[in-house]
Amino acid sequence: MDPATIQAIAEASGALFSYLEAGNVDKWREKVNGKINYIILQNMHIIELLQELRDLIPVELLKAFRDHDINQCDGFLDRLAAYREDIPLNIKNGAFLLLQTQVEQWTSDVCRYGPAVFPSVFAGTQIVSSIYRTLNTGRAQRRNWVENFVKKFEFWASSYEGSILSGIAELELGAREALAKVESSKGRRTIASIDGGNRKRVGHGGDGGDVFDFCSSSISANIEISDDFAVKVADVRQDDPTCRTDFRAEIYAEHEKMRVQRTIEQYKSKADNLESMKLFYQLLLDCTKKLRSV
């Protein structure tokens, strides 16, 4: 999972909230529509990545979100932008009120997917909040509707089986185990062995032919890993230097370097996933705080 994606959603969510709070119609036309679209489309990317990490939502619901809910939200945004072209008319003819009802229902329905889709739920609440302000809806009514989502977000931020916090705990364990494998690669150690079929000449037979003896030997090397994970494999040698006369240390060194680099990449991937999940959780907390202030 890419931490930059989560950070971009966080920035879009913060900007979206500030524009809606200001009630700036020009800013809406210029910025907000695109940011809501961005949040929801990027949330699909996050869901797919989370699905690989943890079974946070059933596959069939992921498909429904991708194939139905995203498209439906696109339609809401198009209508909202159109209605804002003539606000008095669309208040009078009930267009805003109908859209409000539909987006409220959509936002409530999306909640069934669980914590993986909270950025989209947040985007839905901000669309409704914008309509509320357009219709001069009283704060008490706004709070009454938003409070349900505050409670949902607070639950999603708590610790329970399948929660984001439990996912963080699992990823922390995986990252620690992966780092331990990297650390265990350091120092002087055995990297391979030469077993049966590698022969050395030990003398002549009675009929004049050569006599060979099967041998085995460990191959050891010194592995250094720098703070920035650069790998150096040096001093590669057979423990029994007579075992194989055609021994080529550079081949074993390259093979071991590639193996250690794969181990490092596995750790980096797990560390990135952990960082992303932590950012995702922090974004949930930030969105919860914003919802409380509506």
N, C-alpha and C positions, 0 to 999 in steps of 0.2 A: 504494500500500500504506500502511496506517495504522500509524505507529509505536506508537500507543497499544495496538493489538491485540497486537503483539509484546511490549510491556512487560507487558501483563496476563498473557500466557502465562508470561513469566519469573517474575512474582510468584507465579502459581499453581504453577509447577514448584518454586520454592523452598519454598513452604509445604507442598506435597505431600511433598517429601523430608524436611523437618523432622518432619512428623507421623509418617511411616513410621519414621524413625530412632528416634523416641521410643517407638514401639510402643503408642501410646495408642489403645485401642479406641474410647473415647468420642469422641475427636477424629476417628477414622475415620468413625464414623457421622454426625458433625456436619458434617465438612468435606471429607474426602478424596474420597469418592465423587463429589461434585459437581465438585471441582477436576479430577479425571481426565477426567470427561465434558467439562468446559469446555475443557481443553487439546486434546482430540481434535477437538471440534467447531470450535474456532477454527483448528486446523491445517488443516481443510478450506478455511476462508476464505483462509488464507495460501497454500495450494497453488493456488487459483484465481487469486490475484493474481500469484504467481510464474509461473504458466503464461502470463499476459499479458506478463510481462517477459522471461522466458527459457524455453526449452523444456526445463525441468529434468526433467519426467517426461512420458511419452507420454500422450496424451489418454485412451486406452482404460484405462490404469492409474489415471488420476485418477477416471474413472467407477467403476471397480471399488472404489477406496478409498471413494468417497462412498456407493455403493449397497450394499456388502457389509461392508467391514471396520469401518466406524463402528458399524453395527448389531450386528455380532458383539461388539464391545467393550462395547456397552451391556449385552448379555446377560451377559458376564463380570462386570461390575460389579454387576448385580442379584443374581447368584448369590453373589458374594463377600459382599455385604451380608447376604444371607439366611443364609449359613453362619456368619457371625459372631454371629448370634443364639444359636447353641448350638455354641460352638467344640469342646468335648470330643466331642460326638456326631459332628460332621462331620469331625473328625480320625479317630475310630474307624471310621466307615463309608467312609472313603476319598474323601469328597467334595472335600476341600481338595486332595488329591494329584491327583485327576483334573483339577480346575480348573487347578492349577499346570501340568500337562502341556499342557493346551490353550492357556493363555495364553502359555507359552513358545513353542509352535509359532506362534501368531498373531503374536507379537512378531518372531520370526525371519522370518515370511512378509512382514510389512509392510516389512521392510528392503529388499525388492526395488524399492520405489518410489524409493529413493535419498534424498539429503539433504533434500529438501523435506518429508519426513514425520518427521524426527528427533524433534520434540516428541511425536508419537504413539508412536514406538519407546521414548522415555524413559518415557512414561506406562506402557507395557506392562512395562518392567523394574521399575517401582515397584510394580505390582500383584503381580508375581512375588516381589519382595523382601518384600512384606507377608506373602505366603503362607509364604515361607521362615521368617520370624520366628515365625509362628503355629505352624509345624511344628518349630520349633527346629532348623532345618537348619544344619549346621556351616558356618563361615565359608569353609572351603576349597571346599566344594561350591558355595556362593553365588558365590564369586570365579570359579570355573571357568566358570560359565555367563555371568556378567556380562562377563568379560574379552573375549568375542567381540564384544560391543557396544562396549566401550571401543575396541577396534581399529577397528571400523567407524566410530565417531564421529571417531576421530583421522584416518582416511582422508578422511572427508567434510570435515574442517577443513583438509585440505591443498590444494595448488594443482594442479589438473588441468583438462582441458577439460570444461566443463560444471559445474564446482564452484561453490560459493557465492563463493569468493574471485574466480574468473574473472568471475562475475556482478557482483561489486562493482566490479571494474576497468572493465567495460563501462558500468556505471551512472555511475561517476565521469567517464568520458569524455563520456557523454551530458549529464551535468549541467554540465560545463565548457563544452561547446558551446552549451548552452541559455543559460547565463549570459553568454557572449560575445555572443549575439544581443541580450540585454537591454542590455548595455553599448553595443553599436553603435547602439542606438536613441536614445542620449542626444545632446544638442547640437543645433546648427543643421544642418538637412539637408533635402533634397528629400523631400516626402511624397506628391506626386502630380504629375500634369502635365495640361495642357489642350491637346489636339491638334485636328486637323482637324474642322471643323464648328462651331467657336467663331469668330464673325466680328466684325469691327469695321468701322464705316463709314469709308471713306476719301475719299469725294467723290460727285459727281453724274455720271451718264452723259450722253451727248449727247442722249438722248431724254428727259432730265429725271428718270430713275430713279436711285435710290441705287446707289453702287458699294461692294461689300463686299470685304474681303480676308480670306482665311483666316489664322488666326494660331495660334501654339502658345506655351505658357508653362509653366515649371515653377512649382510651388507649394512654398514652403519654410516651415518653422516651427522654433521652438526647443522642444525636448523636455527636460523635467527629470524625473528619477526619484529620489525620496528614498530614504533608507536603508531605510525600511519599505515601499518599492515604490509609494508614491503617485505618480501620473502627472499632470504638468501640461504642456499644450500651449499655447504662447503665440506671439504675433507671427506669425500666419499671413498670408502675402501672396503675390501673384503676382510673379514676377520681372519680368514685363512688365505693369505695372499698367493698361495701356490695353487689354489683350487681351480682358478680359471685364468688361463694366460691371455685370453682375448677380452678380458674384463674392461669395459669402457665406463669410467666413472661419470662422464658427462651425461650419458643416457639416463642413468639412475637419478642423477641430480635433477634433470629436467622433469622426469616423471614425478619425483617427490615434490618439486616446487609446484607443479600443476595440482597435485593432490591437496597440498596445504592451501593453495589459493582457492580451491573449491570449498574447503572447510571455512575459510575466511568469508567467502561470498555468502555461504549459508548463514553464518552469524550476522553479517551485515543486513541480510534480508529480514531476519527475525528481529534485529534491533530496529530497523526501519518500520516494520509492522507494529512493534511495541510503541514506538514514538508516535506513529499515526493514531493508534488506538487511544493513547493518552491525550493527544490533541483533539480527537473526536469527542472524548469525554469532557474535556475542558470547554469545547464548543457547546456541548449540551448544557453545562452549568451556566455559560454565558447567555444562551438563549432562554434558559429558565429565568434568569435574573431580568432579562428584558421583558419577558411576558408578565412578570410580577408588577412591572411598572406601567403596564398599559392602563 
